[in-house]
Amino acid sequence: MKIGFIGLGKLGQDAAEVLNEKHDVVGYDPNITLEISGTQEEACKGKDVVLIAVQTPHDPKYGGETPTSHLEPKDFDYTHLIQAVKDVDERVNEGTLISVISTVLPGTVRREIVPLIKNGRFIYNPYLIAQGTVKWDMRNPEMIMIGTSTGKEDEQSQMLRDLYDPILEKNARYEIGTWEEIE
């Protein structure tokens, strides 16, 4: 399978390297150069799936160091994610599956992300991975969560199964739900 991987930071680099063991992966990050790196165009054109793993930072007050129950709820900053989705959708071939793996709060996919998709197809697939064990977690996930518009197994969720199954060291539980359920 031909995979594009946008965002080669703390999570993305290790995840892309694991996927590259079984698939043809081209990654892109404007700040990082790796052996599997290419241009943004090379990471999008002619790919079956393009995974987006860019930062969605939170306000420093919500970092978990101190209680936040007294603070007003505050959403993540989706500036980088929105730009990445726009850039990817402009560059992919029609019908390419675009999968956001960045963490977002409930309602974000339908409100902020899906309206940006004009050329590709969309699926939400957040990773449940610890920063220090990304490669092991990619091969041994507790579960793989996939959000679809209907919450049902479809061709797009099957593509992600075909993407992940070859890298797994044991059977993984797949949880398919609506975008909101998976968020």
C-alpha positions in Angstrom: 0.0 0.0 0.0 1.3 3.5 -0.8 1.1 5.7 2.3 1.7 9.4 2.8 2.5 10.6 6.3 2.2 14.3 7.2 3.8 15.3 10.4 7.0 13.6 11.5 7.3 14.8 15.0 7.4 12.8 18.2 4.5 10.5 17.2 4.7 10.7 13.4 8.3 9.8 12.9 8.1 6.5 14.8 4.7 5.6 13.4 5.8 6.3 9.8 8.9 4.2 10.3 6.9 1.2 11.6 4.4 1.5 8.7 7.3 1.8 6.2 8.4 -1.7 7.3 5.4 -3.2 5.4 4.3 -0.4 3.1 5.7 2.2 0.8 5.7 5.4 3.0 6.7 8.9 2.1 6.6 11.3 4.9 6.5 15.1 5.0 7.3 17.6 7.7 8.6 21.1 7.0 10.9 20.9 10.0 12.2 17.4 9.9 14.2 15.4 7.3 14.3 11.6 7.5 15.3 8.8 5.1 11.6 8.4 4.2 11.0 12.2 3.9 9.9 13.8 0.7 8.1 16.9 -0.4 4.5 17.5 0.5 3.5 16.7 -3.1 5.4 13.4 -3.0 3.6 12.5 0.3 0.2 13.1 -1.2 0.2 12.3 -5.0 -0.5 8.7 -5.9 -1.1 7.5 -2.4 -3.8 5.1 -1.2 -3.9 6.7 2.3 -2.5 9.9 3.7 -2.2 10.0 7.5 -2.1 13.4 9.2 -0.3 13.6 12.6 0.2 17.3 13.3 0.1 19.1 16.6 -3.2 20.2 18.2 -1.7 22.1 21.2 -3.6 23.0 24.3 -3.4 26.1 26.5 -0.5 25.6 28.9 -2.9 26.0 31.8 -4.5 22.7 30.7 -1.3 20.6 30.7 -2.3 18.4 33.7 0.3 19.8 36.1 -2.5 21.4 38.2 -6.2 20.9 38.6 -8.4 22.5 35.9 -11.9 21.9 37.2 -12.2 25.6 38.2 -11.2 26.8 34.7 -13.6 27.3 31.7 -13.5 24.4 29.2 -11.1 25.3 26.4 -10.6 23.6 23.1 -7.3 22.6 21.4 -5.7 24.9 18.8 -6.6 23.3 15.5 -4.6 25.9 13.3 -2.0 23.4 12.2 -4.4 20.6 11.6 -6.8 22.7 9.5 -3.9 23.9 7.4 -2.6 20.4 7.0 -6.0 19.0 5.9 -6.4 21.8 3.4 -2.9 21.3 2.0 -3.3 17.5 1.7 -6.8 17.7 0.1 -5.4 20.1 -2.5 -2.6 17.6 -3.4 -4.1 14.1 -3.2 -5.6 12.3 -6.2 -9.4 12.3 -6.2 -10.7 9.6 -3.8 -7.5 9.2 -1.8 -8.3 8.3 1.8 -7.3 11.1 4.2 -7.0 10.0 7.8 -6.5 12.4 10.7 -4.8 10.7 13.6 -4.3 13.9 15.7 -6.4 14.2 18.8 -9.4 16.4 18.7 -12.4 17.1 21.0 -15.9 15.8 20.2 -17.6 17.6 17.4 -14.4 18.9 15.8 -14.3 16.5 12.9 -17.8 17.3 11.7 -17.6 21.0 12.4 -14.0 21.8 11.4 -12.4 19.0 9.3 -14.9 17.3 7.1 -16.0 20.6 5.4 -12.4 21.0 4.2 -12.4 17.7 2.3 -13.3 18.4 -1.4 -11.0 16.0 -3.3 -10.2 13.0 -1.0 -12.3 10.8 1.3 -12.1 11.2 5.1 -11.8 8.9 8.1 -10.8 9.7 11.7 -8.3 7.3 13.4 -6.8 8.7 16.6 -3.8 6.8 18.0 -3.8 5.6 21.6 0.0 5.8 21.9 2.4 6.9 24.6 5.2 9.2 23.5 8.0 6.9 24.8 6.7 3.7 23.3 5.3 4.6 19.9 6.9 1.8 17.9 5.9 -0.9 20.4 2.4 0.6 20.7 2.0 0.7 16.9 2.7 -3.1 16.7 0.7 -4.0 19.9 -2.2 -1.6 20.3 -4.8 -2.1 22.9 -7.3 -1.2 20.2 -7.5 0.7 16.9 -10.3 3.2 16.8 -11.8 4.2 13.5 -14.4 6.9 13.0 -16.7 7.0 10.0 -19.6 9.2 9.0 -22.1 6.4 9.7 -20.2 4.6 12.5 -20.3 1.4 10.5 -17.6 -0.8 8.9 -17.1 0.4 5.3 -14.6 0.3 2.4 -12.6 3.1 4.1 -12.3 1.4 7.5 -11.3 -1.8 5.7 -8.5 0.1 4.0 -7.2 1.0 7.5 -7.4 -2.6 8.6 -5.3 -3.5 5.5 -2.9 -0.8 6.5 -2.5 -1.9 10.1 -2.9 -5.7 10.0 0.6 -6.4 8.4 2.4 -4.5 11.2 0.6 -6.0 14.2 2.4 -8.5 16.4 -0.9 -9.8 17.8 -4.6 -9.5 17.0 -5.9 -6.1 17.7 -9.5 -5.1 18.6 -10.9 -2.6 16.1 -13.6 -0.2 17.4 -15.6 1.4 14.6 -17.9 4.3 15.6 -19.1 7.6 14.4 -16.7 10.5 14.3 -18.2 11.8 17.5 -18.0 8.4 19.3 -14.3 8.0 18.3 -13.5 11.6 19.2 
